[in-house]
């Protein structure tokens, strides 16, 4: 598992983020405080406080580099 901080501070950004990660078979969790949601669920993502950076847990053994490349526009720190 790999964890990165991402920023999803606008509706178009959330839409494109969910669109990008649904292309992968791996599981993704967004963690904000004590809340954990499936990052592929647009309703789940919108239920979080998106005014600040949130943790993205990537549950993938392979393709980590490819996933990180796709997520580059959203990552605030690795």
SETOR-845451 format. One record per residue: x, y, z of N, C-alpha, C in turn. Coordinates in Angstrom, 3 decimals, m for minus. Layout:
<rs>
+----------+----------+----------+----------+----------+----------+----------+----------+----------+
!      nc1 !      nc2 !      nc3 !     cac1 !     cac2 !     cac3 !      cc1 !      cc2 !      cc3 !
+----------+----------+----------+----------+----------+----------+----------+----------+----------+
!        X !        Y !        Z !        X !        Y !        Z !        X !        Y !        Z !
...
+----------+----------+----------+----------+----------+----------+----------+----------+----------+
</rs>
This chain:
<rs>
+----------+----------+----------+----------+----------+----------+----------+----------+----------+
!      nc1 !      nc2 !      nc3 !     cac1 !     cac2 !     cac3 !      cc1 !      cc2 !      cc3 !
+----------+----------+----------+----------+----------+----------+----------+----------+----------+
!    0.843 !   m1.186 !    0.000 !    0.000 !    0.000 !    0.000 !    0.886 !    1.247 !    0.000 !
!    0.432 !    2.237 !   m0.730 !    1.140 !    3.526 !   m0.808 !    0.135 !    4.610 !   m0.430 !
!    0.587 !    5.594 !    0.341 !   m0.274 !    6.711 !    0.741 !    0.317 !    8.016 !    0.241 !
!   m0.529 !    8.837 !   m0.386 !   m0.128 !   10.162 !   m0.851 !   m1.188 !   11.167 !   m0.425 !
!   m0.781 !   12.426 !   m0.311 !   m1.733 !   13.503 !   m0.014 !   m2.196 !   14.108 !   m1.329 !
!   m3.512 !   14.276 !   m1.448 !   m4.058 !   14.867 !   m2.662 !   m4.964 !   16.040 !   m2.308 !
!   m5.210 !   16.870 !   m3.303 !   m6.085 !   18.017 !   m3.137 !   m7.174 !   17.946 !   m4.197 !
!   m8.431 !   17.928 !   m3.747 !   m9.588 !   17.884 !   m4.649 !  m10.494 !   19.059 !   m4.296 !
!  m10.041 !   20.267 !   m4.612 !  m10.727 !   21.468 !   m4.140 !  m11.741 !   22.076 !   m5.107 !
!  m12.154 !   21.327 !   m6.130 !  m13.192 !   21.830 !   m7.032 !  m13.989 !   20.659 !   m7.595 !
!  m15.195 !   20.940 !   m8.015 !  m16.075 !   19.888 !   m8.546 !  m15.479 !   19.250 !   m9.803 !
!  m14.976 !   20.038 !  m10.772 !  m14.369 !   19.401 !  m11.954 !  m13.162 !   18.519 !  m11.591 !
!  m12.399 !   18.943 !  m10.583 !  m11.241 !   18.169 !  m10.159 !  m11.673 !   16.827 !   m9.567 !
!  m12.738 !   16.828 !   m8.767 !  m13.267 !   15.585 !   m8.194 !  m13.754 !   14.669 !   m9.312 !
!  m14.494 !   15.225 !  m10.253 !  m15.017 !   14.423 !  m11.365 !  m13.896 !   13.773 !  m12.175 !
!  m12.870 !   14.534 !  m12.506 !  m11.778 !   13.973 !  m13.305 !  m10.965 !   12.971 !  m12.487 !
!  m10.787 !   13.220 !  m11.185 !  m10.057 !   12.287 !  m10.317 !  m10.758 !   10.933 !  m10.273 !
!  m12.061 !   10.942 !  m10.006 !  m12.814 !    9.684 !   m9.932 !  m12.788 !    8.978 !  m11.286 !
!  m12.908 !    9.736 !  m12.354 !  m12.837 !    9.173 !  m13.716 !  m11.507 !    8.463 !  m13.958 !
!  m10.418 !    9.093 !  m13.538 !   m9.081 !    8.526 !  m13.755 !   m8.860 !    7.246 !  m12.953 !
!   m9.244 !    7.239 !  m11.664 !   m8.918 !    6.063 !  m10.848 !   m9.845 !    4.880 !  m11.096 !
!  m11.027 !    5.126 !  m11.660 !  m11.907 !    3.992 !  m11.946 !  m11.361 !    3.148 !  m13.095 !
!  m10.376 !    3.649 !  m13.815 !   m9.754 !    2.877 !  m14.896 !   m8.847 !    1.775 !  m14.361 !
!   m8.490 !    1.855 !  m13.075 !   m7.610 !    0.859 !  m12.468 !   m8.412 !   m0.162 !  m11.673 !
!   m7.933 !   m1.409 !  m11.648 !   m8.600 !   m2.466 !  m10.895 !   m8.301 !   m2.412 !   m9.400 !
!   m7.297 !   m1.651 !   m9.009 !   m6.884 !   m1.580 !   m7.610 !   m7.929 !   m0.852 !   m6.763 !
!   m7.806 !   m1.040 !   m5.438 !   m8.680 !   m0.334 !   m4.502 !   m8.010 !    0.952 !   m4.044 !
!   m8.822 !    1.985 !   m3.853 !   m8.350 !    3.291 !   m3.405 !   m9.248 !    3.774 !   m2.278 !
!   m8.649 !    4.214 !   m1.173 !   m9.414 !    4.773 !   m0.058 !   m8.982 !    6.213 !    0.180 !
!   m9.960 !    7.073 !    0.435 !   m9.667 !    8.438 !    0.842 !   m9.903 !    8.536 !    2.340 !
!   m8.937 !    9.117 !    3.051 !   m9.003 !    9.214 !    4.506 !   m8.962 !   10.684 !    4.909 !
!  m10.012 !   11.112 !    5.595 !  m10.081 !   12.484 !    6.096 !  m10.502 !   12.406 !    7.562 !
!   m9.532 !   12.614 !    8.449 !   m9.823 !   12.471 !    9.882 !  m10.175 !   11.032 !   10.192 !
!  m11.354 !   10.817 !   10.756 !  m11.762 !    9.450 !   11.085 !  m12.647 !    8.818 !   10.004 !
!  m12.851 !    9.533 !    8.914 !  m13.689 !    9.033 !    7.832 !  m12.845 !    8.394 !    6.732 !
!  m13.296 !    7.233 !    6.270 !  m12.641 !    6.529 !    5.166 !  m13.716 !    6.208 !    4.137 !
!  m13.492 !    6.619 !    2.886 !  m14.462 !    6.321 !    1.824 !  m13.745 !    5.713 !    0.629 !
!  m14.501 !    4.992 !   m0.173 !  m13.997 !    4.429 !   m1.422 !  m13.772 !    5.594 !   m2.387 !
!  m12.539 !    5.760 !   m2.841 !  m12.216 !    6.897 !   m3.708 !  m12.894 !    6.790 !   m5.075 !
!  m13.394 !    5.617 !   m5.436 !  m14.088 !    5.461 !   m6.714 !  m15.554 !    5.861 !   m6.614 !
!  m16.016 !    6.185 !   m5.412 !  m17.405 !    6.601 !   m5.191 !  m17.482 !    8.126 !   m5.170 !
!  m18.083 !    8.688 !   m6.193 !  m18.146 !   10.149 !   m6.277 !  m18.949 !   10.725 !   m5.112 !
!  m19.989 !   10.022 !   m4.679 !  m20.778 !   10.488 !   m3.529 !  m19.938 !   10.423 !   m2.258 !
!  m19.149 !    9.372 !   m2.126 !  m18.267 !    9.245 !   m0.973 !  m17.250 !   10.368 !   m0.924 !
!  m16.660 !   10.685 !   m2.067 !  m15.664 !   11.757 !   m2.135 !  m16.291 !   13.088 !   m1.731 !
!  m17.492 !   13.367 !   m2.221 !  m18.146 !   14.636 !   m1.898 !  m18.597 !   14.707 !   m0.444 !
!  m18.637 !   13.569 !    0.258 !  m19.029 !   13.582 !    1.674 !  m17.878 !   14.031 !    2.580 !
!  m16.670 !   14.137 !    2.023 !  m15.501 !   14.531 !    2.809 !  m15.303 !   16.044 !    2.788 !
!  m14.497 !   16.525 !    3.734 !  m14.116 !   17.938 !    3.756 !  m13.006 !   18.133 !    2.720 !
!  m13.347 !   18.722 !    1.594 !  m12.403 !   18.864 !    0.485 !  m11.677 !   20.207 !    0.496 !
!  m11.814 !   20.965 !    1.571 !  m11.141 !   22.257 !    1.650 !   m9.662 !   22.114 !    1.993 !
!   m9.268 !   20.925 !    2.438 !   m7.858 !   20.687 !    2.757 !   m7.400 !   19.381 !    2.117 !
!   m6.104 !   19.173 !    2.111 !   m5.545 !   17.955 !    1.514 !   m6.001 !   16.725 !    2.301 !
!   m6.228 !   15.627 !    1.571 !   m6.649 !   14.381 !    2.201 !   m5.722 !   13.255 !    1.763 !
!   m5.691 !   12.201 !    2.569 !   m4.834 !   11.052 !    2.267 !   m5.521 !   10.108 !    1.293 !
!   m4.774 !    9.642 !    0.324 !   m5.241 !    8.617 !   m0.603 !   m4.403 !    7.377 !   m0.373 !
!   m5.055 !    6.289 !    0.039 !   m4.382 !    5.001 !    0.202 !   m4.579 !    4.204 !   m1.076 !
!   m3.476 !    3.819 !   m1.687 !   m3.513 !    3.050 !   m2.935 !   m3.161 !    1.609 !   m2.589 !
!   m4.116 !    0.709 !   m2.771 !   m3.907 !   m0.706 !   m2.465 !   m3.567 !   m1.442 !   m3.758 !
!   m2.320 !   m1.333 !   m4.159 !   m1.876 !   m1.974 !   m5.403 !   m0.463 !   m2.491 !   m5.215 !
!   m0.236 !   m3.691 !   m5.663 !    1.099 !   m4.275 !   m5.597 !    1.909 !   m3.879 !   m6.835 !
!    1.227 !   m3.828 !   m7.956 !    1.890 !   m3.460 !   m9.207 !    1.239 !   m2.187 !   m9.737 !
!    1.801 !   m1.638 !  m10.751 !    1.283 !   m0.428 !  m11.412 !    1.312 !    0.823 !  m10.539 !
!    2.037 !    0.802 !   m9.424 !    2.099 !    1.984 !   m8.559 !    2.644 !    3.186 !   m9.330 !
!    3.708 !    2.982 !  m10.095 !    4.300 !    4.093 !  m10.852 !    3.317 !    4.662 !  m11.869 !
!    2.592 !    3.775 !  m12.535 !    1.599 !    4.206 !  m13.526 !    0.464 !    4.984 !  m12.847 !
!    0.018 !    4.493 !  m11.705 !   m1.052 !    5.166 !  m10.955 !   m0.585 !    6.547 !  m10.496 !
!    0.620 !    6.627 !   m9.945 !    1.141 !    7.907 !   m9.465 !    1.301 !    8.911 !  m10.600 !
!    1.657 !    8.429 !  m11.782 !    1.794 !    9.301 !  m12.953 !    0.435 !    9.920 !  m13.311 !
!   m0.609 !    9.106 !  m13.293 !   m1.959 !    9.582 !  m13.612 !   m2.453 !   10.561 !  m12.539 !
!   m2.064 !   10.315 !  m11.295 !   m2.547 !   11.142 !  m10.180 !   m1.709 !   12.393 !   m9.929 !
!   m0.664 !   12.582 !  m10.706 !    0.259 !   13.716 !  m10.511 !   m0.446 !   15.068 !  m10.361 !
!   m1.476 !   15.377 !  m11.164 !   m2.122 !   16.698 !  m11.026 !   m2.834 !   16.912 !   m9.680 !
!   m3.120 !   15.824 !   m8.954 !   m3.856 !   15.918 !   m7.705 !   m2.970 !   15.837 !   m6.474 !
!   m1.770 !   15.310 !   m6.631 !   m0.879 !   15.068 !   m5.492 !   m0.247 !   16.382 !   m5.026 !
!   m0.308 !   16.610 !   m3.716 !    0.318 !   17.803 !   m3.151 !    1.662 !   17.469 !   m2.499 !
!    1.819 !   16.224 !   m2.053 !    3.116 !   15.748 !   m1.547 !    3.131 !   14.235 !   m1.587 !
!    4.267 !   13.665 !   m1.903 !    4.355 !   12.202 !   m2.027 !    4.709 !   11.577 !   m0.706 !
+----------+----------+----------+----------+----------+----------+----------+----------+----------+
</rs>
